[in-house]
Amino acid sequence: MHELPITESILKIVLKHAETNNVRQVVTIHLQIGKLSDLEDEWIQRYFDYLSKGTIAEGAKLKIERMPIMLQCSACSTSYEAEAAKLGDIVCPNCGQKDSTLLSGREYYIKDMEVQ
C-alpha cells in the first residue's frame, strides 16, 4: 500500500514537467528503482493507471529498471555491488572488512519520459 503515495508523487512530477514543456500526451515513463526497495512494479502501474485517469498521463506505461545495491567499505573506501540476500554476510572484496555504508539500492527516480 505504500506504493500509493510514491505513485502520487511520481504522477505530480510527471504532470509538472509535461505542463512546463507543453506536452500533449505522456506515453512512457522510465523509472529507476533500487533493488532494496520493496516497491512492487505491478502495484505502481495499477496505482498510476488509476491516479492518471483524466490527465495527459492517462494510459502511460511505466518501464521500471531495477538499480543495483552499492556499498562502500568503511575501511578502504572501495565501492562494490551486493546482492540483497547476502547483505548480512558480505565483506569488502578489496580488504575483507565487514563494515560498509549503503550508497544506493533504496532510491527511486524518474529517468525520463516519452511524450507526444
Rosetta blueprint (number, residue, H / E / L):
1 M L
2 H L
3 E H
4 L H
5 P H
6 I H
7 T H
8 E H
9 S H
10 I H
11 L H
12 K H
13 I H
14 V H
15 L H
16 K H
17 H H
18 A H
19 E H
20 T H
21 N L
22 N L
23 V L
24 R L
25 Q L
26 V E
27 V E
28 T E
29 I E
30 H E
31 L E
32 Q E
33 I E
34 G E
35 K L
36 L L
37 S L
38 D L
39 L L
40 E L
41 D H
42 E H
43 W H
44 I H
45 Q H
46 R H
47 Y H
48 F H
49 D H
50 Y H
51 L H
52 S L
53 K L
54 G L
55 T L
56 I L
57 A L
58 E L
59 G L
60 A L
61 K E
62 L E
63 K E
64 I E
65 E E
66 R E
67 M E
68 P L
69 I E
70 M E
71 L E
72 Q E
73 C E
74 S L
75 A L
76 C L
77 S L
78 T L
79 S E
80 Y E
81 E E
82 A E
83 E L
84 A H
85 A H
86 K H
87 L H
88 G H
89 D H
90 I L
91 V L
92 C L
93 P L
94 N L
95 C L
96 G L
97 Q L
98 K L
99 D L
100 S E
101 T E
102 L E
103 L E
104 S E
105 G L
106 R L
107 E L
108 Y E
109 Y E
110 I E
111 K E
112 D E
113 M E
114 E E
115 V E
116 Q L
